[in-house]
């Protein structure tokens, strides 16, 4: 009987967590969840991990659960996003341009990095793309480099993980999708525009950011 009561209590706590995340519509910290359910943040995280298994193992379900170091969130499974857009009248928007995707790949796989590092890798001034990614909250300042001028270091954000369906940076595959996409874009640009980049005497050119946009949807948040 005690075992049954314990299982019933766990199911009730999981149901409460599910309701909190559904109502929130955005990541909720384990600390906040713990306060609501009278649990420690560690216990709240363990309950979330158990609930996530149920959602994420059901690959035919329309809902998945994302776990982050300090928060968790319920969201629509990517396969069903087209139906959500049609039903709710959501227009496409906030896509990443080729240059922004290149910059994002450089930051994701080399972080923390400086603007000058990004410019050197790309061979062009990346100010516009970096600014766009900062505005979309996909990258953020994370400190200063201990070097003359103390340039700002940039790293990816928790929103970056959510947008690309990653639990943490360790989920980035070796030679992963972002890197592959960026490499392909760079090769296409070199073939089409016949770019010649000499890293020993690189002239930083303006980045007009006018190229065709990639289909990487970045939702606006309230």
KOLSEDO-592060 format. One line per 3 residues: number of its first residue (from 1); their letters; for each residue x, y, z of C-alpha. Coordinates in nm, 4 decimals, m for minus. Each point is the difference from the previous one (the first is absolute). Layout:
NUM = A = X:Y:Z  ...
***
This chain:
1 = XXX = 0.0000:0.0000:0.0000  0.2844:0.2366:0.0848  0.1560:m0.0743:m0.3399
4 = XXX = m0.3263:0.0830:m0.1746  m0.0286:0.3261:0.1921  0.3562:0.0902:m0.0922
7 = XXX = m0.0598:m0.0674:m0.3702  m0.3216:0.2001:0.0152  0.1870:0.2917:0.1573
10 = XXX = 0.2703:m0.0134:m0.2693  m0.2631:m0.0013:m0.2759  m0.1695:0.2986:0.1646
13 = XXX = 0.3294:0.1919:0.0157  0.0732:m0.0837:m0.3649  m0.3488:0.1192:m0.0933
16 = XXX = 0.0564:0.3255:0.1855  0.3351:0.0508:m0.1744  m0.1635:m0.0730:m0.3349
19 = XXX = m0.2708:0.2583:0.0701  0.2573:0.2634:0.1029  0.2053:m0.0444:m0.3169
22 = XXX = m0.3078:m0.0092:m0.2245  m0.1364:0.3215:0.1501  0.3371:0.1764:m0.0072
25 = XXX = 0.0832:m0.0543:m0.3660  0.3643:0.0844:0.0705  0.2868:m0.1539:0.2004
28 = XXX = m0.0644:m0.0186:0.3750  0.2846:m0.0351:0.2483  0.0269:m0.3045:0.2243
31 = XXX = 0.0197:0.2436:0.2895  m0.3428:0.1459:m0.0839  m0.1460:m0.3453:m0.0556
34 = XXX = 0.1411:m0.1118:0.3335  m0.1558:0.2959:0.1771  m0.3413:m0.0803:m0.1487
37 = XXX = 0.0171:m0.3736:0.0713  0.1856:0.0250:0.3316  0.3044:m0.1812:m0.1392
40 = XXX = 0.3687:0.0786:m0.0160  0.1243:0.1177:m0.3427  0.1871:m0.3315:m0.0302
43 = XXX = m0.3147:m0.2056:0.0634  m0.1963:0.2200:m0.2407  0.2626:m0.0654:m0.2676
46 = XXX = m0.0166:m0.3765:0.0587  m0.3799:0.0062:m0.0336  0.0377:0.2009:m0.3213
49 = XXX = 0.2504:m0.2502:m0.1389  m0.2398:m0.2884:0.0698  m0.2876:0.1866:m0.1653
52 = XXX = 0.2209:0.0879:m0.2977  0.0626:m0.3690:m0.0662  m0.3732:m0.0570:m0.0413
55 = XXX = m0.0371:0.2874:m0.2451  0.3183:m0.0464:m0.1998  m0.0291:m0.3781:m0.0374
58 = XXX = m0.3402:0.0448:m0.1626  0.1298:0.1091:m0.3411  m0.3511:0.0111:m0.1473
61 = XXX = m0.1192:0.2506:0.2611  m0.0317:0.3663:m0.0846  0.1629:0.1238:0.3221
64 = XXX = 0.3596:m0.0359:0.1122  0.1797:0.1133:0.3129  0.3308:0.1833:m0.0028
67 = XXX = 0.2337:m0.0183:0.2983  0.2625:0.2652:0.0668  0.2510:0.0354:0.2845
70 = XXX = m0.2273:0.2276:0.2053  m0.3387:m0.0106:m0.1776  m0.2386:m0.2206:m0.1968
73 = XXX = m0.2727:0.0640:m0.2572  m0.2831:m0.1673:m0.1914  m0.0092:0.0757:m0.3714
76 = XXX = m0.1493:m0.1227:m0.3272  0.1910:m0.2736:m0.1783  0.1713:0.1374:m0.3096
79 = XXX = m0.1767:m0.2459:m0.2339  m0.3345:0.1645:0.0776  0.1014:0.3668:m0.0221
82 = XXX = m0.1548:0.0448:m0.3514  m0.3405:m0.1057:0.1379  0.0364:0.2352:0.2968
85 = XXX = 0.0815:0.2906:m0.2332  m0.3075:m0.0684:m0.2165  m0.2388:m0.0507:0.2914
88 = XXX = 0.1134:0.3116:0.1883  0.0647:0.2176:m0.3036  0.3671:0.0424:0.0865
91 = XXX = 0.1996:0.1552:m0.2811  0.3573:m0.0995:m0.0664  0.2459:0.2506:0.1293
94 = XXX = 0.3228:0.0513:0.1813  0.1967:m0.2295:m0.2325  0.3794:0.0126:0.0150
97 = XXX = 0.1921:0.1341:m0.2972  0.2929:m0.1926:m0.1422  0.2525:0.2271:0.1673
100 = XXX = m0.1768:m0.0211:0.3374  m0.0016:m0.3798:m0.0215  0.3718:0.0001:m0.0820
103 = XXX = 0.0732:0.2202:0.3017  m0.2209:m0.2138:0.2236  0.1888:m0.3145:m0.1071
106 = XXX = 0.3345:0.1659:0.0725  m0.1138:0.1084:0.3460  m0.1679:m0.3327:0.0840
109 = XXX = 0.3042:m0.2130:m0.0785  0.2744:0.2334:0.1222  m0.1537:0.1949:0.2897
112 = XXX = 0.0840:0.2218:0.1643  0.1239:0.2073:m0.2946  0.0610:0.3653:m0.0828
115 = XXX = m0.1380:0.2012:m0.2910  0.3468:0.0208:m0.1526  0.0278:m0.3813:0.0061
118 = XXX = m0.3331:m0.0280:m0.1848  0.1085:0.2639:m0.2554  0.3285:m0.1815:m0.0618
121 = XXX = m0.1676:m0.3365:m0.0556  m0.2611:0.1445:m0.2379  0.2281:0.2558:m0.1683
124 = XXX = m0.2665:0.2699:0.0216  m0.1315:0.2463:0.2569  m0.2619:m0.1912:0.1990
127 = XXX = m0.1410:0.2922:0.1992  m0.3494:m0.0228:m0.1535  m0.0291:m0.3778:0.0457
130 = XXX = 0.1309:0.0165:0.3576  m0.2449:0.2804:0.0786  m0.2871:m0.2013:m0.1460
133 = XXX = 0.0880:m0.3057:0.2108  0.0284:0.2165:0.3111  m0.3430:0.1509:m0.0725
136 = XXX = m0.1497:m0.3485:m0.0425  0.1684:m0.1042:0.3281  0.1759:m0.2948:m0.1640
139 = XXX = 0.3410:0.1267:0.1144  0.1005:0.2231:0.2900  0.3064:0.1676:0.1547
142 = XXX = 0.1629:m0.2309:0.2530  0.3019:0.1945:0.1210  0.3151:0.1742:m0.1197
145 = XXX = 0.3126:m0.1475:m0.1574  0.3152:0.0609:0.2034  0.1761:0.1791:m0.2849
148 = XXX = 0.0695:0.3609:m0.1053  m0.3296:0.1864:m0.0361  m0.1799:m0.2755:0.1923
151 = XXX = m0.2328:m0.0992:m0.2874  m0.3402:m0.1463:0.0846  m0.0387:m0.3768:m0.0095
154 = XXX = m0.3139:m0.1497:m0.1569  m0.1742:m0.3309:0.0718  m0.3301:m0.1678:m0.0864
157 = XXX = m0.3033:0.0327:0.2273  m0.2630:m0.2283:0.1476  m0.2376:0.1240:m0.2698
160 = XXX = 0.2474:m0.1317:m0.2600  m0.0322:m0.3447:0.1587  m0.3814:0.0216:m0.0052
163 = XXX = m0.0190:0.1158:m0.3618  0.2214:m0.2853:m0.1203  m0.1542:m0.2603:0.2318
166 = XXX = 0.3151:m0.0608:0.2047  0.0162:m0.0745:0.3703  0.3590:0.1226:0.0275
169 = XXX = 0.3032:0.0780:m0.2160  0.1100:m0.3605:0.0338  m0.2903:m0.0894:m0.2308
172 = XXX = 0.1674:0.1843:m0.2880  0.1066:m0.2844:m0.2307  0.3598:m0.0365:m0.1135
175 = XXX = 0.0175:0.1873:m0.3259  m0.3638:0.0814:0.0756  m0.2889:0.1572:m0.1835
178 = XXX = 0.0924:0.3607:0.0721  0.3602:m0.0481:m0.1044  m0.0999:m0.1933:m0.3105
181 = XXX = m0.2533:0.2630:m0.0977  0.2519:0.2780:0.0479  0.2665:m0.1831:m0.2025
184 = XXX = m0.2461:m0.0617:m0.2813  m0.1011:0.3641:m0.0037  0.3616:0.1146:m0.0075
187 = XXX = 0.0779:m0.2354:m0.2894  m0.3046:0.1219:m0.1924  0.0996:0.3617:0.0508
190 = XXX = 0.3547:m0.0721:m0.1155  m0.1263:m0.1715:m0.3162  m0.2626:0.2592:m0.0860
193 = XXX = 0.1903:0.3144:0.0916  0.3550:m0.1391:m0.0609  0.1221:0.1347:0.3307
196 = XXX = 0.3732:m0.0010:0.0667  0.0953:0.0218:0.3674  0.3639:0.0431:0.1017
199 = XXX = 0.0171:m0.0344:0.3780  0.3529:0.1441:0.0054  m0.1199:0.3277:m0.1496
202 = XXX = m0.3745:m0.0070:0.0515  m0.1941:0.3157:m0.0794  m0.3156:0.0158:0.2103
205 = XXX = m0.2882:0.0646:m0.2388  m0.3489:0.1209:0.0926  m0.2585:m0.2704:0.0626
208 = XXX = m0.3207:0.1154:m0.1713  m0.1928:m0.3023:0.1317  m0.2197:0.0067:m0.3128
211 = XXX = 0.0348:m0.3667:m0.0942  m0.2997:m0.2322:m0.0110  m0.1171:m0.1165:0.3407
214 = XXX = 0.0315:m0.3563:0.1261  m0.3077:m0.1793:0.1288  0.1000:0.0167:0.3666
217 = XXX = m0.2994:0.1281:0.1917  0.0701:0.2041:0.3101  m0.3224:0.0690:0.1928
220 = XXX = m0.0505:0.3400:0.1551  m0.0542:m0.0176:0.3763  m0.2267:0.2169:0.2072
***
